[in-house]
Amino acid sequence: MSGTDAERDSGRRSASRDVVAEALRKRIALGGFEPGDRLPSERELAAAFGAGRNTVRQALRLLADEGLVVTTLGRSGGTRVASAAPVGTAGTGAQAAVAAEIRATLRDYMEYRQAIEPLAARLAAERGSTGARRDLVKLLDAEVGELPDIGAYHRVDSRFHLAVAAAGGNEVLHEAVARARSEMFAGGNALWLRADWHVVYGAAAELGCVFRDEHEAIALAVLAGDGAAAERRMREHLQDSYRQFLTLLDHFEGRSG
């Protein structure tokens, strides 16, 4: 399988150094990582952003040069948010501006995804092969690791959404879904890093069941060949996903206020 094909199958194109740095920069400015907080490891960051570890190192060097983070070696070392951020990266006004920018970006991508993915689900139900439709149900049992492992979750989530798009047999639509997800999550995953998923799903939620709970209705509608139900369930799922991102943003803003 070529590199391009592998990226298409996973729904992720390798994030650049600048994309990773900007996503972390926004998360820090938003207050999602506070002064003194240790950032996730290079391995975790690479998994979350779909980037190589060398790309992550380069991004962290950029942030270090800006005075946003400090990296130390040794057993207790790692990369932490600097105790004193440079002027212009903190404060209520900057946080509000960053939050507004993230909200606008999320709105644009979610509107686009809601325009194409419900149609993809309808096509999967109406003309997908029996094998492809059954495979969607099998994906519900995919191992997602211990939540909140955003890298593991996003990999199985992408496999499901791209499998829905592929089942409909429209390669242009499949590519559109892959591109929208790749670009949206290149920066959006920074919001989920080391976040408490219970903020979104509730204190009583069984986090290990989140993937199945969020996708089961779509898979069963596609399996049943019910195009209208598959389209509706996908639209509802995307609306729920959008609300989850906004809930997390609200949480960061409230914690920083």
N, C-alpha and C positions, 0 to 999 in steps of 0.2 A: 504494500500500500504506500503510495507516495505521501510526502509531507502534506501536500494540499488536500488529498483525500482524507488523511487522518484528521486534519483540522476540521474538514467539513463534517465528518462523522461525529466528532465530539462537540461540534457547534462552537468551537473556540479557536480564535486565531491568537497567536502569541502576542501578549501585551508588550509594548515597548518600555524601555527605561522611563521615558517621560510620562507615559500613561500611568505606570505604577507610582511614580513619584507624585504626580498630581493627585491621584486618588488618595494616597496617604496624607498628602498636604491638606486636602480638604477635610479628611477625617480628623486630623489634629486641630485644624482651625475650628471645626464644629464642636470640639470638646469631647469627641468620642474616645480619644486618647488624651489623657491629662498629663501635665508635667510630672516627670518621674516614672510614668507608666512604661513597662517593658513592651515593646512591639512583639508581635508574633515572630516566630523563628523564620529564617530564610526559607526553609522547607514549607512552612505553612503559607507564607506569602506567595511562594511560587505556585503552590497548588491552587490558592484562591484566585490568582490572577491569570493562571494558565501561562505563566512565563518561566523562563529558565532561571536557575539560581544566580547565574552571573548577571542576568538582567536585574534581578532584585538587588544584588550587591551594588550595582551601578546606581540604581534609584536611591538606595540608602546613602550612598556617598554624596549624591546631589543634595539630599536633605541635611546631611551633616555639614556640607559646605555652606548651607544657608543658616546654620545654627539651630535647626529645628530638632535634630536628634544628636545623640552622643553614643558612640559605639565603644565598648570596652571588651578586652579579651579575658580569657580565663573561665573557670568553672562557673563563677557567678556573673560573668559578663553577658553581653548582648547589646541590643540597641534599645535605648530608652528615649522618650521625649525629653528634650532639654528642659531644665528647671526654669529657665528664663527665656521665653520665646522672643524673637526680635519684634520690634514695634511693627504693627500692621498685620500680625498673624493672630492676634487675640483681641478680645473685646466684643461687646454685644453687637456692635455694628458689623464687624467682620463676620461674626458667626451668622448673623441674620442674612448677610449677603451670600455666604457660602450655602446656607440652607436653601435660599431662594433659587440659586443656580442649580442645585441638585434636584429640587422639586420640578423645575422647568424641564430639565433633561429627562427625568423619569416620566413626566407627563408626555413628552414627545414620543419617547420610545414605547410607552405602554399604549398610547393611542395607535401607533403604527402596528404594534403586535396584535391589538384587538381588531384591527382591520384585516389582518392576514391569517392569524392562527385559528380563529373559529372556522373560517372557510377550509383551512387545511384539515381540520377535524371532520368537517362534513364530508369532504372528498374521501378521507380515509374510511369513513363508515360506508359510504355509498359505492365506492369502487375499489377499495383495498382488497387484496387477496385474503383468503381465510387464514393463511399462515401468518401474514403480516398483522392482521387484527388480533390473532391469538397471542402473538409475541408481545403486543402491548400489555396484555394482562399479565404475562410472565414477568415483564419488567417491574411490576408492582412489588415483587418480592426481592428486588435488587438490594444488595447490601450497601448501606449508606454510611457505615461506620458509626461511631459515637457522635451524635449531635452535641454541640454545634460545630461539626467539621464541615465548614462551608465548601472546601474544595471537593470533598467526597460527595456532598449533597448536590453540588452544582453539576458534577459529572453525570450522575444518574438522572438528574432533572433534564439535562440537555439531551441525553440519549432518548428519553421518553418523548420530549417535544419534537425532536428531529425524526424519530420513528413515526410519529403521527403524520408529520409533513411528508415523509418519504412514502408512506402507505398510499397516499392519494395519487401518486404517480405524476405529479407536476414538478419537474426539476427546477423551474424558475421559482415557484413558490417555496420549495424546499430550501433553495439558496437564500431567499429573502428571510425566511425564518432563522436560518443559521447566522446570517449577517446581523440581523437585529439583536439576537441574543448575545452574540459575541461582543458587539459594540456596547450594548447596555451594561453587561456584567463586567466588562473590563474595568470600569470604575465603580459600578454599583456594589460589587462584592466587598469593597472596603468598608461599607456600612455594617456588614455582618461579622467582620473579623472580631473575635473575642467579645461579641455582643451576647447578651442573655436572651436566648430565643423565647424564654417565657414572657418577656415583655410583649412579644407579638402574639404568642399562642395561648397565653394564660398560665397561671401557676399550676393548674392541675393537668396540663397537657402531657400526653405520653410522647415525648419528642422522637422516640424511635419509630413511631408510627406516622410521622408527619408526611413523609413522601407518599405512602399509600393513601392516606386520608385525602390528600390534595388532588390525587390523580385517578383514583379508582372510578369515580363516576364517568370521567371521560373515556377511560379504557373500556368500561362495560357498555357504554353507548355505542362506541365504535364497533365492538365485538358483535353487538346486536344488529348492526347495520342501520341504525337509526340516525340518519344524517342530521335531522333537526335537533335531536337531543344532544348529539355530540357537539354540534356548533354551540348550543346554549351552554352546555357544561364547560366547554373551553372558555367561553366569554366570562362566565362566572368565576372560573379559576383565575383568569388574568385580572379581573377586578379585585379579587381577594388578594392577589399578589401585590397589586398596586397599593392597596390599603396597608399591607404589611410593611412595605418600605416607608410609607408616610408615618405609620405608627412609630417605627424606629427613629425616624427623623425627629418626630415630636418628642420622643424620649431624650434624645441627645440635647435638643434645644432646652427642654425643661430642666435637665440636669445641669446645664451650663448657665442657666439664668439665675 
